[in-house]
Amino acid sequence: MFKKDISAGAKSKVKSSAQRAIRTKVVETYPLLAPHIDEIIPKKSQLDLLKLPDRVSLYALDNEPLFWQHMDDPIIPHLRVVHAFPTCFSRLGIDRGAIRFVLSGATLMAPGLTSKGGRLPESDAELQEGEVAVIEAEGKEEACLVGQLKMGTQEIKEKNKGAVIDSGHYLGDGLWKLTID
């Protein structure tokens, strides 16, 4: 989604009522972020809404991107938020062979998750289609991709083929390089 360098469009202030709704939505979507929400989006702060290409909305605080949302899709954290609070998100792992493809913006395919170096959650922590997942690379400390799953983890294990995340935010993409003035 953000393969090319992008520039922010219109920048506007988010009303306090909308900001409260965003905070609530973030905590509903990512319950493990609840203890940190005041650190991420302080109550008395002023969020900015930036319009990006392809109908993407970016929420930023003090010129630091926090979350983005494509139309009515779930609100997705920026990788900087994921790196600051790594244990607060559902995480999957890819093998070494998939790293270069993910970092070049390719679609994440199921074999990268199901091979020897990949990591899927146990059956008691399955993720469903449409949920947001953070992808970590084998042998690396930081997450490299965050996006919405196109199929659940149970289906990934059963089929072992097909696209898992086709458009997300990855290290080095246009959203990562975006500077907000």
C-alpha positions in Angstrom: 0.0 0.0 0.0 2.9 2.4 0.8 5.5 1.1 -1.7 6.2 4.5 -3.1 7.3 7.6 -1.2 4.2 9.5 -0.1 3.4 13.0 0.9 0.8 14.0 3.4 -2.2 15.9 2.1 -4.5 18.0 4.2 -3.7 18.2 7.9 -6.5 18.9 10.4 -7.0 18.8 14.1 -9.1 16.0 15.5 -12.1 17.1 17.7 -11.8 16.0 21.3 -15.0 13.8 21.0 -13.5 12.1 18.0 -10.2 11.7 19.8 -11.9 9.9 22.7 -13.6 7.6 20.2 -10.2 6.8 18.6 -8.7 6.1 22.1 -11.7 3.8 22.8 -11.4 2.0 19.4 -7.6 1.5 19.9 -8.2 -0.1 23.3 -11.0 -2.3 22.0 -8.9 -3.5 19.1 -5.7 -3.9 21.1 -6.7 -4.6 24.7 -3.1 -5.1 25.8 -2.4 -1.4 24.9 -4.9 -0.3 27.6 -2.3 0.4 30.3 -0.2 2.4 27.9 -3.0 4.4 26.1 -2.3 7.6 28.2 1.3 7.4 27.2 0.5 6.9 23.5 -2.5 9.4 23.3 -2.6 11.6 26.4 -6.1 12.9 27.2 -5.2 16.6 26.9 -3.1 16.3 23.8 -4.2 17.3 20.3 -4.2 14.6 17.6 -3.8 15.5 14.0 -5.5 13.8 11.1 -3.5 13.6 7.8 -5.0 12.5 4.5 -2.8 10.2 2.6 -3.2 8.8 -1.0 -5.6 5.8 -1.5 -8.1 7.0 1.1 -5.8 6.4 4.1 -6.1 8.5 7.2 -3.0 8.9 9.4 -3.3 9.9 13.1 -0.3 11.8 14.4 0.6 13.4 17.7 3.3 16.1 17.8 4.3 15.2 14.2 4.9 11.5 15.2 2.7 9.0 13.3 0.7 6.7 15.6 -2.0 4.9 13.7 -3.4 4.6 10.2 -6.7 3.5 8.8 -7.7 2.6 5.2 -11.4 3.7 4.7 -13.4 1.6 7.2 -10.8 -1.1 7.9 -9.5 -1.5 11.5 -7.2 1.1 12.9 -3.6 -0.2 12.5 -0.6 1.0 14.5 2.4 2.6 12.9 5.5 0.4 13.2 7.1 3.0 15.6 4.2 2.3 18.1 4.7 -1.5 17.6 8.4 -1.1 18.3 7.7 0.9 21.5 5.1 -1.6 22.8 6.1 -4.9 21.1 4.2 -7.2 23.6 0.8 -5.5 23.1 0.1 -7.0 19.6 -0.6 -10.4 18.1 2.6 -11.5 16.6 3.5 -14.0 13.8 6.9 -14.9 12.6 8.3 -15.3 9.1 11.4 -17.4 8.0 14.6 -15.9 6.7 13.7 -16.5 3.1 10.6 -14.3 3.2 12.3 -11.3 4.8 13.6 -9.7 1.6 10.2 -10.1 -0.1 8.3 -8.5 2.8 10.8 -5.6 3.0 10.4 -5.0 -0.8 6.6 -4.7 -0.4 5.5 -8.1 -1.7 2.5 -9.9 -0.5 3.1 -12.1 2.5 2.4 -15.6 1.5 1.5 -18.6 3.8 4.7 -20.7 3.2 6.7 -17.9 4.9 4.8 -18.5 8.1 4.4 -22.2 8.0 8.0 -23.2 7.1 10.7 -24.2 9.6 11.6 -20.7 10.6 8.1 -19.3 10.6 5.9 -19.0 13.7 2.1 -19.2 14.1 0.2 -18.9 17.4 -0.9 -22.0 19.3 -4.5 -23.3 18.8 -5.7 -21.4 21.9 -4.5 -18.1 20.5 -5.7 -18.4 16.9 -6.2 -15.2 14.9 -9.2 -14.7 12.6 -9.5 -13.3 9.1 -9.5 -9.5 9.3 -7.6 -9.2 12.5 -4.4 -7.1 12.6 -1.1 -9.0 13.1 2.4 -7.9 13.6 5.0 -9.8 11.6 8.5 -10.5 13.0 11.4 -11.8 11.1 13.3 -14.9 12.1 16.5 -13.9 14.0 15.5 -10.2 14.2 14.4 -8.2 17.2 12.1 -5.6 15.7 8.8 -6.2 13.8 9.0 -5.7 10.0 5.4 -5.6 8.9 2.0 -4.8 10.3 -1.3 -5.5 8.4 -4.7 -7.1 8.3 -4.9 -10.8 7.8 -6.6 -12.1 4.7 -7.1 -15.6 6.2 -7.2 -16.9 9.8 -4.2 -18.7 11.3 -6.0 -22.0 11.3 -6.7 -21.7 7.6 -3.0 -20.8 7.0 -1.9 -24.0 8.8 -4.4 -26.1 6.8 -3.9 -24.7 3.3 -0.2 -23.6 3.5 -0.6 -21.5 0.4 -2.1 -18.2 -0.7 -1.8 -14.6 0.4 -1.8 -13.8 4.1 -1.3 -10.0 4.1 -1.4 -8.2 0.8 -1.2 -4.6 1.9 0.4 -3.5 5.1 3.0 -1.1 6.5 6.6 -2.4 6.4 10.0 -1.1 7.4 11.3 1.3 4.8 8.0 1.9 3.0 6.6 5.3 2.2 4.7 5.6 5.5 7.9 4.7 7.4 9.9 7.5 5.6 7.0 10.0 5.8 8.0 13.3 7.5 5.3 15.4 9.0 5.7 19.2 9.3 
